[in-house]
Each structure stands twice: as C-alpha cells, then as structure tokens.
Amino acid sequence: MVDKKVIYETGISMLPYGYTHAGKTALGVSSMWDFKKGKKVRDGKWVTIGREDNAALGVPEEMRIRLTSPDLSSLKFADDLLSLLKQIRRENLACRKEGLPLKVQSFFLDGMSEYNLLFEKAYDEMGIGKGSFDKWNALLEKQFATMQLLDPTELGGCHVIVSARVQERRKGTADRKTNQIIGEDSDNIFDDFYPAVRGSFRGHFPHYFDMVLYMERDVVAAKVKGVLKNNVPVHRIRLAPDAEYLVKNKWEHKWVEDDEAPDVMDNASFDDILDIIKRLDSKE
C-alpha cells in the first residue's frame, strides 16, 4: 500500500564558491552525507566534473557519479549530465505523483568552473569549431540547457547545490611601467569576488540560485580534545550581502531583521543553513 503521507521538503538552490580548501565540497556533500558520522542524511547524488574530488569525505560509491574527459577527446560528459538530470526529473516527478519519497532528494554538482574549463579545452582539442565564437556559443547552449533542469521545482522538489571557484575583479588599473594601481579606487585593488564561470554566463550565473555564498578557509585558536591549538582550520561561510563579496540570499529581508540569523558561520553543514531558512519561513 502506498503511503500518501510523505511530507516533501521545499527544495532550495545554493551556489557556494571560493578558493581551494574553502569547504565547498564538504558543504555540498553534507546535504546528503554526514561525513563526520559516516551516515546518510538524504538520498542524493554527488556529481564530480573533471578532477574535482574529495575522497576523504568517505561518500559511498552508490551516491557518486564521475563525469570527465581525461584526454580531452569528447564532450560526452556534458551530454551525460543533461541525460542524468532528465532521468532524475522523470523519477522524482513520478515519485511525487505516487506519494513516494523522492528518488533523489539532494543533487550536488561539483563544480561548474571545472565544467566550463573542461568543455572549452575538449572543444579546442576536437577541432570542431568553424568560427571564433562557435566554442562560446556551444558552451552557452549546453550550459543554458543544463541550468533549466538544475532547479529544485523541475527536479521534483530536491535540493540543488552547485559549486564554483572564485574570480576576483580588479577595481583599479595597473600602470605598465610602475605596476602600481592607479585611479580613484586605487586604495582597493579588488572590487569584489564572484563565481568563476566562463563565456556568456559569466555575469549571469548567480541569477539561477536562491543563495550564492562566498566561502573561505581561516585558521583560529581553539581547543581540540581539551588542548588549545593556534592553527585550527575553519571553513567560513558568508551568508549576508557584503560590499566585497558577491553574496545572494533570497531570504535577505527576513535575515537582516532577525537577531539570531548569523551573517557568517564556521564549519556549517547544509542543514545548519536550512534550519535557519525554515525558522525564518515559519515566522509571520
């Protein structure tokens, strides 16, 4: 007998971005796998692109999908990603229709910057372009199609997390002779930090997500098993808009008015953030 009392979560979309070792993969994986306790949190799929990986998290192989083109001889990885998303969409929507738990409750694509670079280099190696813009048009077409499916509603209500590397935009202009930054904003070399995405999506990628979160690694003094150490690493997540970092938060109007909603969290899991969102959504 089918259980018609399944309570579905309202899926959210999240784009964590930052430098290497910032904790992006750990955050995305935590939506389906508690790597500290070694147990499943949700039924999910972790898709790695190219050389993206983190074996230390101990994620079971049945929750993993690797898409790559190591000899840069094929763009099949991009088509395989689209096929996978379409399959998840069909299965999840069928589950909702029958009142069953979603087949995939969390989908983590790790990472979009690697996807762009892999697509670009494989396209060049294959020599299939006929014009200077062919590669960028092909990348835009494939990435746009992918993003239409990478949506919580389209995937039946599952959570969607996509990671990206970080890019810095220079605010001043460097003098070629002295290499000094000139201009009225020369006191601040970098204007802001934003997700590293190639091609026409460069400035538009954040529009597709409920949350765009900047992540960084820091070292602090803290007690470890009762012993004070000065070099304890933490993965810091910026959750509220900042003048220097691109941060998008769909719940910003509630976030800034709530005394308990933090602007920054250290070593937070996906569900730590989700709990705040649920609490803010429950307030009148």
C-alpha positions in Angstrom: 0.0 0.0 0.0 1.3 3.4 -1.0 1.9 5.8 1.9 0.2 9.1 0.9 1.5 11.0 4.0 5.0 11.7 2.6 6.0 15.3 3.6 8.2 16.8 0.9 10.8 19.4 1.7 10.7 22.7 -0.3 14.0 22.3 -2.2 16.4 25.3 -2.3 19.2 26.0 -4.8 22.6 27.1 -3.5 25.9 28.2 -5.1 28.9 28.0 -2.8 32.0 29.5 -4.3 35.5 30.2 -3.1 39.2 29.2 -3.3 40.5 25.7 -2.9 40.1 24.2 0.6 37.3 26.7 1.4 34.9 23.8 2.2 32.7 24.0 -0.9 32.6 20.2 -1.5 32.1 19.4 2.2 29.1 21.8 2.3 27.5 20.3 -0.8 28.1 16.7 0.3 26.7 17.5 3.8 23.3 17.8 2.1 23.2 14.1 1.7 26.1 12.6 3.7 27.3 13.3 7.2 31.0 12.7 6.7 31.7 13.2 10.4 29.4 10.4 11.5 29.6 8.4 8.3 25.9 8.1 7.6 23.4 9.2 5.0 21.3 12.3 5.6 19.2 12.1 2.4 19.1 10.1 -0.8 21.3 12.1 -3.1 23.8 12.2 -5.9 27.2 13.9 -5.9 28.4 14.6 -9.4 32.0 15.5 -9.8 33.3 17.1 -13.0 36.8 16.5 -14.3 39.4 16.3 -11.5 37.1 17.6 -8.8 37.0 15.2 -5.9 37.5 14.7 -2.1 37.9 11.0 -1.2 38.4 11.9 2.5 34.7 12.6 2.9 34.0 8.9 2.6 30.9 9.2 0.4 29.6 5.7 -0.7 30.2 5.0 -4.4 26.4 4.5 -5.0 25.9 8.2 -4.2 28.7 9.3 -6.6 28.8 9.9 -10.3 32.0 11.0 -12.1 31.9 12.8 -15.4 35.1 13.7 -17.2 37.1 13.6 -20.4 40.7 13.0 -19.3 42.2 13.0 -22.8 40.0 15.9 -23.9 38.6 13.9 -26.8 34.9 14.2 -26.1 32.1 16.4 -24.9 30.1 13.4 -23.8 30.3 14.4 -20.1 28.1 17.4 -20.8 25.5 15.3 -22.6 25.7 12.7 -19.8 24.9 15.4 -17.3 21.9 16.5 -19.2 20.7 12.9 -19.5 21.2 12.3 -15.8 19.2 15.4 -14.8 16.3 14.4 -17.2 16.3 11.0 -15.6 16.2 12.4 -12.1 13.4 14.8 -13.1 11.3 11.9 -14.5 11.8 9.7 -11.5 11.3 12.4 -8.9 8.1 13.7 -10.5 6.8 10.1 -10.7 7.5 9.7 -7.0 5.6 12.8 -6.2 2.6 11.6 -8.3 2.6 8.4 -6.4 3.2 10.0 -3.0 6.5 8.2 -2.5 9.8 9.6 -1.2 11.9 11.3 -3.9 14.4 9.1 -5.6 17.0 11.9 -5.3 16.4 14.3 -2.5 19.6 16.3 -3.0 21.7 16.9 -6.1 25.2 18.3 -5.9 27.2 19.3 -9.0 30.8 19.8 -8.1 31.8 22.1 -9.9 30.7 24.4 -12.6 34.1 26.2 -13.1 35.7 22.8 -14.0 32.7 22.0 -16.3 33.4 25.2 -18.2 37.2 24.7 -18.5 36.8 21.0 -19.5 34.2 21.9 -22.2 36.4 24.7 -23.5 39.6 22.6 -23.7 37.9 19.5 -25.1 36.2 21.6 -27.8 39.6 23.1 -28.8 41.2 19.6 -28.9 38.4 18.2 -31.0 38.8 21.0 -33.6 35.1 21.1 -34.4 34.7 24.9 -34.4 34.5 26.9 -37.6 34.3 30.4 -36.2 35.8 32.4 -33.4 32.5 32.4 -31.4 31.5 28.7 -32.1 33.0 27.5 -28.9 31.4 30.1 -26.7 28.0 29.6 -28.4 28.3 25.8 -27.9 29.2 26.3 -24.2 26.3 28.8 -23.7 23.8 26.4 -25.4 24.8 23.4 -23.3 25.1 25.3 -20.0 21.8 27.1 -20.5 20.0 23.7 -21.2 21.7 22.3 -18.0 20.6 25.2 -15.9 17.0 24.8 -17.0 17.0 21.4 -15.3 19.2 22.4 -12.3 16.2 23.8 -10.5 14.5 22.4 -7.3 11.0 22.6 -8.8 12.0 21.0 -12.1 13.7 18.2 -10.2 10.6 17.4 -8.1 11.5 19.5 -5.1 15.0 18.2 -4.4 17.8 20.5 -3.1 20.2 21.7 -5.8 23.8 22.7 -4.9 26.4 23.7 -7.5 29.9 24.7 -6.5 32.3 27.1 -8.3 35.7 28.5 -7.9 36.3 32.2 -7.2 37.3 35.0 -9.5 38.5 38.5 -8.5 37.6 41.6 -10.4 40.2 44.4 -10.3 39.0 47.8 -9.3 41.9 49.9 -10.3 44.1 49.9 -13.4 47.8 48.9 -13.2 50.4 51.3 -14.7 52.5 49.2 -17.1 55.8 50.9 -16.1 55.4 51.0 -12.3 52.9 48.2 -11.8 51.1 50.4 -9.3 47.3 50.6 -9.2 46.0 53.9 -10.4 42.6 55.6 -10.4 40.2 56.9 -7.8 39.7 53.5 -6.3 43.4 52.6 -6.1 43.2 52.1 -2.3 41.2 48.9 -3.0 42.8 46.7 -5.7 39.9 44.2 -5.8 36.4 45.4 -6.4 34.7 42.1 -5.5 34.8 38.4 -5.6 32.3 36.4 -7.7 31.9 32.8 -9.0 34.3 31.9 -11.8 32.3 31.0 -14.9 33.4 31.2 -18.5 31.6 32.6 -21.5 28.3 34.4 -21.7 27.2 33.1 -18.3 30.0 35.0 -16.5 27.9 37.7 -15.0 24.5 36.0 -15.0 25.1 32.7 -13.3 24.1 33.9 -9.8 20.6 34.7 -11.0 19.7 31.0 -11.1 20.2 30.4 -7.3 18.3 31.1 -4.1 21.6 31.5 -2.3 25.1 32.5 -3.5 27.5 32.0 -0.7 31.2 33.0 -0.5 33.4 30.5 1.4 36.9 30.9 2.7 39.4 29.0 4.9 40.7 30.6 8.0 42.9 29.4 10.9 41.9 30.1 14.5 42.8 29.3 18.1 40.5 26.6 19.5 40.5 23.7 21.9 40.9 20.2 20.3 40.2 17.4 22.8 40.8 19.8 25.6 44.1 21.1 24.2 44.4 24.7 23.0 45.8 24.9 19.5 46.6 28.0 17.5 46.3 26.5 14.0 42.8 25.0 13.8 41.3 25.4 10.3 37.7 26.6 9.9 35.6 26.8 6.8 33.8 30.2 6.9 30.6 30.8 5.0 29.3 34.4 4.3 25.5 34.3 4.4 24.6 38.0 4.2 25.3 40.6 1.5 28.8 42.2 1.8 30.4 45.1 0.0 33.4 43.0 -1.0 31.9 39.6 -1.7 29.1 38.6 -4.0 26.5 37.1 -1.7 22.9 36.5 -2.7 20.3 35.4 -0.1 16.6 35.2 -1.2 15.6 35.5 2.5 17.7 38.7 2.9 14.7 40.8 4.0 14.0 38.4 6.9 17.7 37.6 7.5 18.7 41.2 8.3 15.7 41.7 10.6 16.3 38.6 12.7 18.7 38.9 15.6 19.6 35.2 15.6 20.3 34.8 11.9 24.1 35.0 11.5 26.0 36.9 8.8 28.9 34.4 9.0 29.0 30.7 10.0 32.1 28.5 10.6 32.1 24.8 9.7 28.3 24.8 9.0 26.6 22.0 7.2 23.9 22.4 4.6 21.2 21.6 7.2 22.6 24.2 9.6 21.7 26.8 7.0 18.5 25.1 6.0 17.3 25.2 9.7 17.7 28.9 9.7 15.7 29.2 6.5 12.9 27.0 7.9 12.7 29.1 11.0 12.6 32.4 9.1 9.9 31.0 6.8 7.8 29.9 9.8 7.7 33.4 11.2 4.8 35.6 10.2 
